[in-house]
Amino acid sequence: MVNKLSRGCMVAALSLATFASWATKSCDELKSEIAAKLDAKGVKSYSLEAVGSDDVKDQKVVGSCDGGTKKIVYSRGAKPTPEAPAAAN
């Protein structure tokens, strides 16, 4: 029983440590790491954006950065670039 409890505590501590290390990273560094993982999995046409923690609406949060003040949100489909705005219907 104690052994199972110890393992559970260890897993929880490691999870918190991992989250804490992500939260203290710069947003650009974390976005690069997440993008590399997505690219390695063959994910195409996505965007990652750093937004204020209070500004997250219905988006999928994939990370936390800048000391937890910002969240990295993922969305499918490429964002239009300023030079090439999306075509209007």
DSSP file (Angstrom, degrees, kcal/mol; ACC not computed):
  #  RESIDUE AA STRUCTURE BP1 BP2  ACC     N-H-->O    O-->H-N    N-H-->O    O-->H-N    TCO  KAPPA ALPHA  PHI   PSI    X-CA   Y-CA   Z-CA
    1    1 A M     >        0   0    0      0, 0.0     4,-2.1     0, 0.0     5,-0.2   0.000 360.0 360.0 360.0 -47.2    0.0    0.0    0.0
    2    2 A V  H  >  +     0   0    0      1,-0.2     4,-2.6     2,-0.2     5,-0.2   0.887 360.0  54.8 -63.3 -38.4    2.8    2.4    0.9
    3    3 A N  H  > S+     0   0    0      2,-0.2     4,-2.1     1,-0.2    -1,-0.2   0.913 108.9  46.9 -62.3 -43.7    4.6    1.5   -2.2
    4    4 A K  H  > S+     0   0    0      2,-0.2     4,-2.2     1,-0.2    -1,-0.2   0.891 112.8  50.1 -64.1 -40.1    1.6    2.4   -4.4
    5    5 A L  H  X S+     0   0    0     -4,-2.1     4,-2.3     2,-0.2    -2,-0.2   0.903 109.4  51.1 -65.0 -41.7    1.1    5.6   -2.6
    6    6 A S  H  X S+     0   0    0     -4,-2.6     4,-2.3     2,-0.2    -2,-0.2   0.908 110.0  49.4 -63.0 -42.5    4.8    6.6   -3.0
    7    7 A R  H  X S+     0   0    0     -4,-2.1     4,-2.7     2,-0.2    -1,-0.2   0.914 110.3  51.0 -62.7 -42.7    4.6    5.9   -6.7
    8    8 A G  H  X S+     0   0    0     -4,-2.2     4,-2.2     1,-0.2    -2,-0.2   0.904 111.2  47.6 -61.8 -41.6    1.5    8.0   -7.0
    9    9 A C  H  X S+     0   0    0     -4,-2.3     4,-2.4     2,-0.2    -1,-0.2   0.888 111.5  51.2 -66.0 -38.9    3.1   10.9   -5.2
   10   10 A M  H  X S+     0   0    0     -4,-2.3     4,-2.5     2,-0.2    -2,-0.2   0.920 110.3  48.4 -65.2 -43.9    6.2   10.6   -7.4
   11   11 A V  H  X S+     0   0    0     -4,-2.7     4,-2.4     1,-0.2    -2,-0.2   0.921 112.5  48.8 -62.3 -43.8    4.2   10.7  -10.6
   12   12 A A  H  X S+     0   0    0     -4,-2.2     4,-2.3     1,-0.2    -2,-0.2   0.908 111.5  49.5 -63.0 -41.7    2.2   13.7   -9.3
   13   13 A A  H  X S+     0   0    0     -4,-2.4     4,-2.3     2,-0.2    -2,-0.2   0.904 111.6  48.3 -65.0 -41.7    5.5   15.5   -8.4
   14   14 A L  H  X S+     0   0    0     -4,-2.5     4,-2.5     2,-0.2    -1,-0.2   0.891 110.6  51.9 -66.1 -38.7    7.1   14.8  -11.8
   15   15 A S  H  X S+     0   0    0     -4,-2.4     4,-2.5     2,-0.2    -2,-0.2   0.923 111.6  46.2 -62.8 -44.0    3.9   16.0  -13.5
   16   16 A L  H  X S+     0   0    0     -4,-2.3     4,-2.8     2,-0.2    -2,-0.2   0.892 111.5  51.8 -65.2 -39.5    4.0   19.2  -11.6
   17   17 A A  H  X S+     0   0    0     -4,-2.3     4,-2.2     2,-0.2    -2,-0.2   0.904 110.4  48.7 -64.3 -40.8    7.7   19.7  -12.2
   18   18 A T  H  X S+     0   0    0     -4,-2.5     4,-1.9     2,-0.2    -2,-0.2   0.933 113.1  47.0 -64.0 -45.7    7.2   19.2  -15.9
   19   19 A F  H  X S+     0   0    0     -4,-2.5     4,-2.5     1,-0.2    -2,-0.2   0.916 111.3  52.1 -61.4 -42.7    4.3   21.7  -15.9
   20   20 A A  H  X S+     0   0    0     -4,-2.8     4,-1.3     1,-0.2    -1,-0.2   0.881 107.9  51.1 -63.2 -38.5    6.4   24.2  -13.9
   21   21 A S  H  X S+     0   0    0     -4,-2.2     4,-0.5     1,-0.2    -1,-0.2   0.879 111.8  47.5 -68.5 -35.1    9.3   23.9  -16.3
   22   22 A W  H >< S+     0   0    0     -4,-1.9     3,-1.0     1,-0.2    -2,-0.2   0.899 108.6  55.3 -68.1 -39.7    6.9   24.6  -19.3
   23   23 A A  H 3< S+     0   0    0     -4,-2.5    44,-2.3     1,-0.3    45,-1.1   0.787 107.4  49.4 -66.3 -27.1    5.3   27.6  -17.4
   24   24 A T  H 3< S+     0   0    0     -4,-1.3    -1,-0.3    43,-0.2    -2,-0.2   0.567  91.2  99.8 -90.6  -7.4    8.7   29.3  -16.9
   25   25 A K  S << S-     0   0    0     -3,-1.0    41,-3.1    -4,-0.5    42,-0.3  -0.346  83.8-100.7 -73.4 156.7    9.8   29.0  -20.5
   26   26 A S     >  -     0   0    0     39,-0.2     4,-2.3    40,-0.1     5,-0.2  -0.463  30.5-119.7 -71.2 152.7    9.6   31.8  -23.0
   27   27 A C  H  > S+     0   0    0      1,-0.2     4,-2.8     2,-0.2     5,-0.2   0.884 112.7  52.6 -64.3 -38.7    6.6   31.6  -25.3
   28   28 A D  H  > S+     0   0    0      2,-0.2     4,-2.0     1,-0.2    -1,-0.2   0.914 110.4  48.0 -64.1 -41.7    8.8   31.5  -28.4
   29   29 A E  H  > S+     0   0    0      2,-0.2     4,-2.0     1,-0.2    -2,-0.2   0.927 114.6  45.3 -63.5 -45.7   10.9   28.7  -27.0
   30   30 A L  H  X S+     0   0    0     -4,-2.3     4,-2.6     1,-0.2     5,-0.2   0.903 110.7  52.9 -67.3 -41.1    7.8   26.6  -26.0
   31   31 A K  H  X S+     0   0    0     -4,-2.8     4,-2.7     1,-0.2    -1,-0.2   0.898 109.1  50.9 -60.0 -39.9    6.1   27.3  -29.4
   32   32 A S  H  X S+     0   0    0     -4,-2.0     4,-2.1    -5,-0.2    -1,-0.2   0.906 111.0  47.8 -63.8 -42.3    9.2   26.0  -31.2
   33   33 A E  H  X S+     0   0    0     -4,-2.0     4,-1.8     2,-0.2    -2,-0.2   0.913 114.2  45.7 -65.4 -43.3    9.3   22.8  -29.1
   34   34 A I  H  X S+     0   0    0     -4,-2.6     4,-2.5     1,-0.2    -2,-0.2   0.916 112.1  51.6 -66.5 -42.4    5.6   22.1  -29.6
   35   35 A A  H  X S+     0   0    0     -4,-2.7     4,-2.9    -5,-0.2     5,-0.2   0.893 107.6  53.1 -61.3 -40.2    5.8   22.9  -33.3
   36   36 A A  H  X S+     0   0    0     -4,-2.1     4,-2.2     1,-0.2    -1,-0.2   0.901 110.3  47.5 -62.4 -40.6    8.8   20.4  -33.6
   37   37 A K  H  X S+     0   0    0     -4,-1.8     4,-1.3     2,-0.2    -2,-0.2   0.913 113.6  47.0 -67.3 -42.0    6.7   17.7  -32.0
   38   38 A L  H  <>S+     0   0    0     -4,-2.5     5,-2.5     1,-0.2     4,-0.3   0.915 112.8  49.4 -65.6 -42.5    3.7   18.4  -34.2
   39   39 A D  H ><5S+     0   0    0     -4,-2.9     3,-1.5     1,-0.2    -2,-0.2   0.899 107.8  54.4 -62.5 -40.7    5.9   18.4  -37.3
   40   40 A A  H 3<5S+     0   0    0     -4,-2.2    -1,-0.2     1,-0.3    -2,-0.2   0.802 107.0  51.6 -63.9 -28.7    7.5   15.1  -36.3
   41   41 A K  T 3<5S-     0   0    0     -4,-1.3    -1,-0.3    -3,-0.2    -2,-0.2   0.465 120.6-110.8 -86.3  -1.4    4.1   13.6  -36.1
   42   42 A G  T < 5 +     0   0    0     -3,-1.5     2,-0.3    -4,-0.3    -3,-0.2   0.652  58.7 162.2  84.0  15.4    3.2   14.8  -39.6
   43   43 A V      < -     0   0    0     -5,-2.5     2,-0.3    -6,-0.2    -1,-0.3  -0.536  16.8-169.8 -71.8 131.6    0.7   17.4  -38.5
   44   44 A K        +     0   0    0     -2,-0.3    33,-0.4     1,-0.2    -1,-0.0  -0.826  52.0  21.8-119.5 158.7    0.0   19.9  -41.2
   45   45 A S  S    S+     0   0    0     -2,-0.3    32,-4.6     1,-0.2     2,-0.3   0.951  82.0 130.9  52.1  70.3   -1.8   23.2  -41.4
   46   46 A Y  E     -A   76   0A   0     30,-0.3     2,-0.4    -3,-0.2    33,-0.2  -0.922  40.8-147.2-138.9 165.2   -1.9   24.3  -37.8
   47   47 A S  E     -A   75   0A   0     28,-2.5    28,-2.1    -2,-0.3     2,-0.4  -0.994   0.9-158.2-136.2 147.6   -1.1   27.5  -35.8
   48   48 A L  E     -A   74   0A   0     -2,-0.4     2,-0.4    26,-0.2    26,-0.2  -0.985  17.2-179.7-121.2 132.8    0.2   28.1  -32.4
   49   49 A E  E     -A   73   0A   0     24,-2.1    24,-2.9    -2,-0.4     2,-0.6  -0.997  25.0-135.3-138.2 137.4   -0.4   31.4  -30.7
   50   50 A A  E     +A   72   0A   0     -2,-0.4     2,-0.3    22,-0.2    22,-0.2  -0.817  34.3 171.4 -90.5 124.1    0.6   32.8  -27.3
   51   51 A V  E     -A   71   0A   0     20,-2.7    20,-2.9    -2,-0.6     5,-0.1  -0.920  40.9 -87.9-129.6 156.3   -2.3   34.6  -25.7
   52   52 A G  E >   -A   70   0A   0     -2,-0.3     3,-1.8    18,-0.2     4,-0.5  -0.330  39.0-118.7 -60.0 143.6   -2.9   36.1  -22.2
   53   53 A S  G >  S+     0   0    0     16,-2.5     3,-0.8     1,-0.3    -1,-0.1   0.845 116.3  50.6 -54.9 -35.2   -4.2   33.5  -19.7
   54   54 A D  G 3  S+     0   0    0     15,-0.3    -1,-0.3     1,-0.2    -2,-0.1   0.636 103.2  61.4 -77.7 -13.6   -7.3   35.6  -19.3
   55   55 A D  G <  S+     0   0    0     -3,-1.8     2,-0.4    16,-0.0    -1,-0.2   0.459  72.4 115.8 -93.9  -1.6   -7.9   35.8  -23.0
   56   56 A V    <   +     0   0    0     -3,-0.8     5,-0.0    -4,-0.5    -3,-0.0  -0.541  35.6 164.4 -71.1 126.1   -8.3   32.1  -23.6
   57   57 A K        -     0   0    0     -2,-0.4    -1,-0.1     3,-0.0    -2,-0.0   0.558  67.0 -26.2-106.0-105.2  -11.8   31.4  -24.9
   58   58 A D  S    S+     0   0    0      2,-0.1     2,-0.1     0, 0.0    -2,-0.1  -0.025  99.9 124.7-105.1  27.5  -12.8   28.2  -26.5
   59   59 A Q        -     0   0    0      1,-0.1     2,-0.7    16,-0.0    16,-0.1  -0.453  68.8-106.8 -90.0 160.9   -9.3   27.4  -27.8
   60   60 A K  E     -B   74   0A   0     14,-0.9    14,-2.8    -2,-0.1     2,-0.5  -0.789  32.7-147.0 -87.9 115.2   -7.3   24.2  -27.2
   61   61 A V  E     +B   73   0A   0     -2,-0.7    12,-0.2    12,-0.2     3,-0.1  -0.719  24.6 170.7 -85.6 126.6   -4.5   25.1  -24.7
   62   62 A V  E     -     0   0A   0     10,-3.2     2,-0.3    -2,-0.5    11,-0.2   0.356  62.1  -3.0-117.0   1.8   -1.3   23.1  -25.4
   63   63 A G  E     -B   72   0A   0      9,-0.9     9,-2.7     2,-0.0     2,-0.4  -0.969  55.3-128.4-178.6 167.3    1.1   24.8  -23.1
   64   64 A S  E     +B   71   0A   0     -2,-0.3   -39,-0.3     7,-0.3     2,-0.3  -0.987  32.0 168.3-130.7 140.3    1.8   27.6  -20.6
   65   65 A C  E >>> +B   70   0A   0      5,-2.3     5,-1.8    -2,-0.4     3,-0.6  -0.839  45.2  48.8-144.8 178.5    4.7   30.1  -20.8
   66   66 A D  G >45S-     0   0    0    -41,-3.1     3,-1.2    -2,-0.3   -42,-0.2   0.911 131.8 -47.7  50.4  49.9    6.1   33.3  -19.4
   67   67 A G  G 345S-     0   0    0    -44,-2.3    -1,-0.3   -42,-0.3   -43,-0.2   0.747 106.2 -58.5  68.2  24.3    5.6   32.2  -15.8
   68   68 A G  G <45S+     0   0    0    -45,-1.1    -1,-0.3    -3,-0.6    -2,-0.2   0.486 113.2 112.3  85.7   2.7    2.0   31.1  -16.4
   69   69 A T  T <<5S+     0   0    0     -3,-1.2   -16,-2.5    -4,-0.5     2,-0.3   0.693  77.9  39.7 -80.8 -18.0    0.9   34.5  -17.6
   70   70 A K  E   < -AB  52  65A   0     -5,-1.8    -5,-2.3   -18,-0.3     2,-0.4  -0.921  68.3-149.7-130.7 156.3    0.3   33.3  -21.2
   71   71 A K  E     -AB  51  64A   0    -20,-2.9   -20,-2.7    -2,-0.3     2,-0.6  -0.934  16.6-130.8-122.1 146.3   -1.0   30.1  -22.8
   72   72 A I  E     -AB  50  63A   0     -9,-2.7   -10,-3.2    -2,-0.4    -9,-0.9  -0.882  28.5-162.3 -94.9 121.9   -0.1   28.5  -26.1
   73   73 A V  E     -AB  49  61A   0    -24,-2.9   -24,-2.1    -2,-0.6     2,-0.4  -0.866   4.2-148.6-110.2 143.2   -3.3   27.8  -28.0
   74   74 A Y  E     +AB  48  60A   0    -14,-2.8   -14,-0.9    -2,-0.4     2,-0.3  -0.858  16.7 175.8-108.6 138.1   -3.5   25.4  -31.0
   75   75 A S  E     -A   47   0A   0    -28,-2.1   -28,-2.5    -2,-0.4     2,-0.2  -0.997  29.2-118.1-141.1 147.0   -5.8   25.6  -33.9
   76   76 A R  E    S+A   46   0A   0     -2,-0.3   -30,-0.3   -30,-0.2   -31,-0.1  -0.506  78.6  40.2 -79.1 148.9   -6.2   23.6  -37.1
   77   77 A G  S    S-     0   0    0    -32,-4.6     2,-0.2   -33,-0.4    -2,-0.1   0.297  93.7 -80.6  88.5 141.7   -5.6   25.3  -40.4
   78   78 A A        -     0   0    0      1,-0.1   -31,-0.1   -32,-0.0    -2,-0.1  -0.498  42.4-120.4 -76.3 141.9   -2.9   27.8  -41.2
   79   79 A K        -     0   0    0    -33,-0.2     2,-0.1    -2,-0.2    -1,-0.1  -0.592  34.2-105.5 -77.0 142.3   -3.5   31.4  -40.2
   80   80 A P        -     0   0    0      0, 0.0    -1,-0.1     0, 0.0     6,-0.1  -0.446  35.2-123.9 -66.9 142.1   -3.5   33.8  -43.1
   81   81 A T  B >   -C   84   0B   0      3,-0.5     3,-0.8    -2,-0.1    -3,-0.0  -0.508  20.4-113.2 -81.9 156.4   -0.3   35.9  -43.3
   82   82 A P  T 3  S+     0   0    0      0, 0.0    -1,-0.1     0, 0.0     0, 0.0   0.827 118.3  53.4 -58.7 -31.2   -0.6   39.7  -43.3
   83   83 A E  T 3  S+     0   0    0      1,-0.3     0, 0.0     2,-0.0     0, 0.0   0.788 117.7  35.7 -74.2 -26.6    0.7   39.8  -46.9
   84   84 A A  B <  S-C   81   0B   0     -3,-0.8    -3,-0.5     3,-0.0    -1,-0.3  -0.692  81.4-165.6-129.5  79.3   -2.0   37.4  -48.1
   85   85 A P        -     0   0    0      0, 0.0     3,-0.1     0, 0.0    -4,-0.1  -0.230  36.8 -87.2 -64.0 155.9   -5.3   37.9  -46.3
   86   86 A A        -     0   0    0      1,-0.1     2,-0.1    -6,-0.1    -7,-0.0  -0.312  50.0-103.6 -62.0 143.3   -8.0   35.3  -46.5
   87   87 A A        -     0   0    0     -3,-0.1     2,-0.2     1,-0.1    -1,-0.1  -0.444  33.2-126.2 -70.5 140.1  -10.2   35.6  -49.5
   88   88 A A              0   0    0     -2,-0.1    -1,-0.1     1,-0.1     0, 0.0  -0.604 360.0 360.0 -85.3 148.0  -13.7   37.0  -48.8
   89   89 A N              0   0    0     -2,-0.2    -1,-0.1     0, 0.0    -2,-0.0   0.460 360.0 360.0 -81.7 360.0  -16.8   35.1  -50.0
